[in-house]
């Protein structure tokens, strides 16, 4: 016979802490609201009035993603306010590739032991990412699951919805030989390759989280938790000036795996590796891992977070546009004929 009742709390789930978290994040969520948002956080669902007047033939575009094992770095560092930005960036950059304006975002935060303080830091990052992308944080879910996650562990997932006029969908079908590739710089590792990066940094190089790495100009925690760049505002503003033929978000698979997803058959993207300088964090990791170039460029973004395909006459103007917006950009290659049926990427030049 039980002497005391077994409650949800004694089983490891603290409802009161969850309610404290909701109270803490409510003001953060409000800062992301657009005029189309209806209702308040705490409802069973989020409500968003579609901005139909902005579109003639609107198509909804959606994307979902997480931040991978970057959450392990955040947990080990005890710093939770940047991975939320990563979460939003990974989702909105994906739908941006097709010319879509992000409208709203939903997040899912799961942990072994809920802390309102840590959870509020996570959501503060999600809210910041939404502000950078111009979309509303419409809702989300927090789950405390002690039997699934150990104490101190957590995971994140996100879901973005955007819109684009059907006639303005960017799919890469009109890319042709002679078009140029413009690369937009990444802010660092972004949110891919962290299983390898963590193994190299902590197991091979034996770096500590708070240790400063001179060639990085940052501590290990600062560099590995540098948030993913959100490209939404500068890309959408460029779309009002020039025609973007195709885009590729450089995530898992690197340039090698992602650029062909935005190319038609019969062409190849020739990327000049000497056209940009690979940031120090990639050079350190690749050297310590003795990683061949072909493996490096299909594991990490290597300093390029987004690639645009443009007509030659629009390339210089676009580079100047991004630089004014604070996003370093450069022409990194061109499109050529290919005898292969499926598009691919080849590299020229040496790594800088």
C-alpha positions in Angstrom: 0.0 0.0 0.0 1.2 3.5 -0.8 1.7 5.7 2.2 1.6 8.9 0.1 -0.2 9.7 -3.1 1.9 9.6 -6.3 1.3 12.9 -8.2 2.4 14.2 -11.5 5.1 16.2 -9.7 6.5 13.2 -7.9 6.6 11.4 -11.2 8.8 14.2 -12.5 6.5 16.7 -14.2 6.0 20.1 -12.5 2.8 21.7 -13.7 3.5 24.8 -11.6 6.9 25.4 -13.3 5.2 25.1 -16.7 2.7 27.8 -15.7 5.5 30.0 -14.5 7.2 29.6 -17.9 4.1 30.6 -19.7 3.8 33.8 -17.6 7.4 34.6 -18.3 7.3 34.2 -22.1 4.0 35.9 -22.7 5.5 39.4 -23.0 8.3 38.0 -25.3 5.8 36.4 -27.7 3.8 39.7 -27.9 6.9 41.5 -29.3 6.7 39.3 -32.4 3.1 39.8 -33.2 2.0 41.2 -36.6 -1.3 42.9 -37.2 -2.7 39.6 -38.5 -2.3 37.8 -35.2 -5.6 37.1 -33.3 -5.8 36.0 -29.7 -3.2 35.5 -27.0 -0.8 32.8 -25.9 -2.4 30.2 -23.7 -5.2 29.3 -26.2 -5.3 25.8 -27.6 -4.3 27.1 -31.0 -2.9 30.2 -32.7 -4.9 32.4 -35.0 -3.5 34.3 -38.0 -5.7 36.3 -40.4 -4.2 35.7 -43.9 -3.0 38.9 -45.5 -4.8 38.2 -48.7 -4.6 41.7 -50.1 -0.8 41.3 -50.5 -1.1 38.4 -52.9 -3.0 37.7 -56.1 -2.7 33.9 -56.2 -1.2 33.1 -52.8 0.5 29.8 -52.1 1.4 28.7 -48.5 4.9 27.5 -48.1 5.9 25.5 -44.9 9.1 24.1 -43.4 10.2 22.4 -40.3 13.6 21.8 -38.7 15.6 21.6 -35.5 19.1 22.6 -34.4 20.6 19.1 -34.1 23.2 18.4 -31.5 24.0 22.1 -31.1 21.6 21.8 -28.2 24.2 19.7 -26.4 26.6 22.6 -26.6 24.0 25.0 -25.2 23.2 22.6 -22.3 26.9 22.1 -21.5 27.5 25.9 -21.6 24.4 26.7 -19.6 23.5 29.3 -22.3 20.1 28.9 -23.9 19.3 32.3 -25.5 20.8 31.7 -28.9 19.6 28.3 -30.0 16.1 29.7 -30.4 17.4 32.0 -33.1 19.0 29.0 -34.8 15.7 27.2 -34.7 13.8 30.0 -36.5 16.6 30.7 -38.9 16.8 27.0 -40.1 13.1 27.0 -40.8 12.5 30.5 -42.3 15.7 30.3 -44.5 14.4 27.1 -46.0 11.0 28.6 -47.1 12.8 31.8 -48.2 14.6 29.8 -50.8 11.3 29.6 -52.7 10.6 33.4 -52.4 8.2 33.0 -49.5 7.7 35.7 -46.8 7.6 34.0 -43.4 4.2 34.8 -41.7 4.2 32.8 -38.5 6.3 30.3 -36.5 5.5 27.5 -34.0 8.1 26.0 -31.6 8.4 22.7 -29.6 10.6 22.6 -26.6 11.1 19.3 -24.7 13.3 18.7 -21.7 13.9 16.2 -18.9 13.4 18.7 -16.1 11.6 21.9 -16.7 13.2 25.2 -15.5 11.1 28.3 -16.2 14.3 30.3 -16.3 16.1 28.1 -18.9 12.8 27.8 -20.9 12.4 31.5 -20.9 15.9 31.9 -22.3 15.1 29.5 -25.1 11.9 31.3 -26.0 13.6 34.6 -25.9 15.9 33.4 -28.7 12.9 32.1 -30.6 11.2 35.5 -30.3 14.4 37.3 -31.4 14.6 35.0 -34.4 11.0 35.8 -35.3 11.7 39.5 -35.0 14.7 39.2 -37.3 12.5 37.3 -39.8 9.5 39.6 -39.5 7.2 36.7 -38.6 4.9 36.1 -35.6 5.6 33.6 -32.9 2.1 32.2 -33.0 2.4 29.4 -30.5 4.3 26.4 -29.3 4.5 23.5 -26.9 6.6 22.8 -23.9 7.0 19.2 -22.8 8.6 17.9 -19.6 9.6 14.2 -20.1 11.9 12.9 -17.4 11.8 9.3 -18.8 12.9 10.5 -22.2 15.5 13.2 -21.5 18.0 13.2 -18.7 18.2 16.1 -16.3 19.8 19.0 -18.2 19.0 17.7 -21.6 16.6 19.3 -24.1 15.6 19.4 -27.7 14.0 21.9 -30.0 11.9 21.7 -33.2 10.2 24.4 -35.2 7.6 25.0 -37.9 7.4 28.0 -40.2 4.6 29.0 -42.6 5.0 31.6 -45.3 3.4 32.8 -48.5 4.3 33.7 -52.0 2.4 34.4 -55.2 2.2 31.4 -57.3 3.8 33.2 -60.2 6.7 34.3 -58.1 7.7 31.0 -56.7 11.4 30.5 -57.1 12.3 26.9 -58.1 15.5 27.2 -60.2 13.9 26.0 -63.4 15.0 29.0 -65.4 18.7 28.8 -64.3 20.9 28.4 -67.4 24.6 28.3 -68.4 26.3 31.6 -67.9 24.3 32.6 -64.8 26.3 33.5 -61.7 26.4 32.2 -58.1 26.4 34.8 -55.4 27.3 33.5 -51.9 26.0 35.1 -48.7 28.4 34.6 -45.8 27.4 32.5 -42.9 27.9 33.7 -39.3 29.8 30.5 -38.5 28.9 26.8 -38.2 25.1 27.7 -38.2 23.4 24.5 -37.1 24.9 21.7 -39.0 27.9 19.4 -38.6 27.8 19.6 -34.8 28.3 15.9 -34.1 31.6 16.1 -35.9 32.5 19.6 -34.6 31.9 18.6 -31.0 34.0 15.4 -31.4 36.9 17.4 -32.8 36.7 20.4 -30.4 36.2 18.5 -27.2 37.6 15.0 -27.8 40.5 15.7 -30.2 41.5 19.2 -29.4 40.3 18.9 -25.8 39.1 22.5 -25.6 37.1 23.7 -22.7 33.8 25.6 -23.1 35.1 28.8 -21.6 38.6 28.6 -23.2 39.5 31.4 -25.6 40.8 30.3 -29.0 43.0 33.2 -30.3 42.5 32.3 -34.0 38.7 32.4 -33.5 38.8 35.6 -31.5 36.2 34.0 -29.2 35.8 31.4 -26.6 34.7 27.9 -27.5 31.1 28.6 -26.2 30.9 31.9 -28.0 31.9 30.4 -31.4 30.0 27.2 -31.2 26.8 29.0 -30.0 27.0 31.8 -32.6 23.5 31.9 -34.0 22.5 31.0 -37.6 22.1 34.1 -39.8 18.6 35.0 -40.8 18.6 36.0 -44.4 14.9 36.9 -44.8 14.8 40.7 -44.8 17.8 41.4 -47.2 16.7 38.7 -49.6 13.0 39.8 -49.7 14.1 43.4 -50.3 16.4 42.3 -53.1 13.5 40.5 -54.7 11.8 43.9 -55.2 14.8 45.0 -57.3 16.1 42.0 -59.3 14.9 38.6 -60.4 16.4 35.8 -58.3 16.4 32.6 -60.4 17.2 30.1 -57.7 18.4 29.8 -54.1 20.0 27.2 -51.9 20.1 27.3 -48.1 23.4 25.7 -47.2 22.6 23.3 -44.4 23.3 19.6 -43.9 25.1 18.4 -47.0 27.0 21.7 -47.4 27.3 23.4 -50.8 27.8 20.0 -52.5 24.5 18.7 -51.4 22.3 21.7 -51.4 23.1 23.8 -54.5 22.0 21.0 -56.9 18.5 21.0 -55.3 17.9 24.3 -57.0 19.2 23.5 -60.4 17.5 22.1 -63.5 18.9 19.0 -65.3 21.8 19.5 -67.8 23.7 22.1 -65.8 26.5 22.1 -63.2 27.5 24.7 -60.7 31.2 25.5 -60.7 32.2 26.9 -57.4 35.5 28.8 -57.0 36.8 27.9 -53.5 39.3 30.8 -53.7 36.6 33.4 -54.1 36.0 33.7 -50.4 38.0 33.1 -47.2 36.9 30.1 -45.2 36.4 31.3 -41.5 39.0 30.1 -38.9 36.6 27.8 -37.1 36.2 25.6 -40.1 40.0 25.6 -40.8 40.7 24.6 -37.2 38.1 21.7 -37.2 39.0 20.4 -40.7 42.7 20.4 -40.0 42.4 18.6 -36.6 40.0 16.1 -38.2 42.3 15.7 -41.3 39.1 16.2 -43.3 39.5 16.1 -47.1 38.1 19.0 -49.0 35.3 17.1 -50.6 34.1 15.8 -47.2 34.5 19.3 -45.6 32.3 20.9 -48.3 29.5 18.4 -47.8 29.6 18.5 -44.0 29.9 22.2 -43.2 28.8 25.4 -44.9 32.5 26.5 -44.9 31.5 30.2 -44.6 28.6 30.4 -47.2 25.1 30.2 -45.7 23.0 30.9 -48.8 23.7 30.8 -52.5 21.7 32.8 -55.1 21.5 32.1 -58.8 21.3 35.3 -60.9 21.7 36.6 -64.4 25.2 38.1 -64.9 23.8 41.7 -65.1 22.3 41.4 -61.6 25.2 39.9 -59.7 27.2 43.0 -58.8 24.1 45.0 -57.9 23.0 42.2 -55.6 26.4 41.9 -53.9 26.3 45.6 -53.2 22.8 45.3 -51.9 23.8 42.6 -49.3 26.9 44.4 -48.3 24.8 47.5 -47.5 22.5 45.3 -45.5 25.4 44.1 -43.4 25.7 40.6 -45.1 29.0 40.0 -46.7 28.5 38.6 -50.2 30.5 37.8 -53.2 30.3 36.0 -56.6 31.5 32.5 -55.9 31.0 30.7 -59.3 28.9 30.2 -62.4 26.5 27.8 -64.1 27.9 25.7 -67.0 26.5 23.0 -69.3 26.7 19.5 -68.0 26.6 16.1 -69.8 25.1 14.6 -66.7 21.3 14.3 -66.5 21.2 15.3 -62.8 22.7 18.6 -61.7 25.8 18.6 -59.6 28.5 20.9 -58.1 32.2 20.9 -59.1 34.9 23.0 -57.4 37.7 25.0 -58.8 40.6 26.8 -57.2 42.1 26.0 -53.8 40.6 26.7 -50.4 41.6 30.1 -49.0 
